[in-house]
Amino acid sequence: MPGRARWLIACLTAGLMALAAAAVVYLQGPVPGDPADPAQVLAGRPLYAANCASCHGNGLQGQPDWRARLPNGRLPAPPHDVSGHTWHHPDRQLFDMIKFGIERFAPRGYESDMPAYEGKLTDTQIWAILAFIKSTWPPEIRDRQAETSRR
Ligand code: HEC
């Protein structure tokens, strides 16, 4: 095959692959939990205020002394800001903890005050809350959490 024809085929293939990738992104719609998507962040803010702020704080600061167990042996609500460990967890794990509760990820018999939101919030609403929480983080923390989610 002459060099030019080979080059043309390579270009066409690359172009088609780029088109296919764009089509996939378009058809899948917005990435869930994306802090760069203003629509998700806007939807997530009031949902966070209504469902989560009573424990995790209006400013995502968590409950005071959140590392120390309460008299009943349970843990207080940790902050969702950078001082907490929310950003150490990948997206899927955060989503599952919110939807199904913490107990599922803890040893048998573990008791927690964190409610499970299955049946109370839709998946889209949970992702929107996560988008809002992430939108409050500085870029380097967002990047590190995104990196954890890709692993
Ligand atoms: C009744 C109080 C309460 C409410 C309301 C509540 N949480 Fe929690 N949450 C907790 C407690 C307490 C923990 C720590 C649980 C443990 O480790 O045993 C926790 C832990 C978490 C964790 C895991 C720890 C972390 O930071 O990664 C996430 C994520 C979380 N909550 C998100 C939410 C979201 C989102 C909402 C609202 C939809 C919410 N919580 C509402 C009390 C609450």
Residues whose N, C-alpha, C, O or C-beta is under 5 A from the ligand:
A	BS01	HEC	N51 C52 C55 L75 P76 A77 P78 P79 H85 T86 L94 M97 I98 I102 E111 S112 D113 M114 P115 I129
